[in-house]
Amino acid sequence: MNLKMNISFWNDEGRFFGPGPYRLLKGIESVGSLRAAAKEMELSYSKALSMVQRAESALGFALIQRKIGGKHGGGSCLTAKALELMDCYEQYIQACNQQAERLYDVYFEKFQQKEPTFNRQPRNWEKHSI
């Protein structure tokens, strides 16, 4: 069995941050554009923008800085607070996974499949040396 956890943050309005928004921010960091990051995740631009706005509203700070078009087009980059949030989220996920694995072993050890053990009897030809 493998243990898999998804950690999401919620408020009274619902979920505002978790694996999806985190991946979206990683994409923005990588490609420099909300639209391009949304496309890579196969999200509509409006859905991606909504995810960012919901998180920004709940957190109380901006996650991305938008650059208006121009000769080379616009783009987006992450704010310092967004980078700090992502770092904390990564560390939190890692710590939660470590504790979850430890607790899984404590509570579900009896359900874990053990390596089969065989009581192997030697064959007749193995009993005699030549």
N, C-alpha and C positions, 0 to 999 in steps of 0.2 A: 504494500500500500504506500502511496505517496500522499503527503499532506500538502495542501495548497490553500493558502489564505489570501483573501483580498481585503485590504484595509481601505475603508472610505470614511470620510468625515461628513457628518450631517448636522444640520441645524433645524429650526422649526419649519423652514421652507422645503427641506429635503436634502438630498446629497449634493454637496458642492465641491468636493475634491476627493480624488481616489486615483485608481490606475488609469482611467481614461484621460482626465485632465492632465495628469502627470505626463503621460505619453505625448499628449498634444504639446505641452510646454517643451519637452525634450525635442520634439520635431521642430518647433519654432527656433529653439536654440541651434539646431543642426542646419536648417535650411534658410533661416532668416525671414520667414514669412508665415503668417497665420494661414493664408489661403493655401500655400504649398504644403504646409504641415497637415492641414485638413484633408487635402487631396490624397496625401500619402496614407492617411488613416481611413480613406474612403468615407469621409464625413462631408456634409455640405458645409459651405463657408458659414452659413447662418447658424448651424448647429454648433460649430466650433466656436464662433463668436459668443454664442449664448453660454457655452461651458465656461469660457474665460470670464464673461461678465458676472455669471452666478458666483464663481469662486471669488472674484474681486469684491463683489458686494458683501459676501459672507466674511471674508478675511479683513476687509477694511483698507486694502491697499491695492495699487495697480500691479498686475503681473507682467504686462507687456507695454512697451512703448511703440506706438505706431509712427511710421515714417510715411508721409504723404508722397505720392508719385513723383514725377519729375522725369528727367532724361532716362534714368535707369529703372524707373518704376518705384513703387513704395516697398514697404516691408515692415517687419516687426522684429523687435529684439526684447529679450527678457530684462526686467528690472532687477536691481540688486536684491530686493526683497523676494522676488520669484526664485532667484538662484538659491537664496538662503532657505526658502521653504522647501525646494526640491532636495537640497542636501539633508535637511532635517527629516523629510519624508523617507528618503532612502535609508538613513540610519535607523529610523523608527521601524520601518518594514523589516530590516535585517534583525533588529533586536526582538521584534515580535515573532519572527520566524524561528529564531533560536529558542525562545521560550516555548513556543508552540510545539516544536519537535521534542523538547524535553518533557513537556506535559503529556504529549501524545504517548510517549514511551511509558510514562507513569500510569496513565489511565487505560491505555489500550494494548498493553504488552500481551495480555492473554489472547488477543485476537490476531496478533501478528503471526504470519506464517513462518515457521522455523525451517531451517535447512533440514532436508530429510536425512535421517540416519539409517544406515543399512547394517544389519547383522549379516555380514558376508561370510559365508562358509567357504573354505577352500575347496576347489575341485579336486577330484582324485589325483589328477596328474600333478597338482601343485604340492601334494603331500610328500612326494618323493623327489629327491634330487637325483640328477643323472650324473 
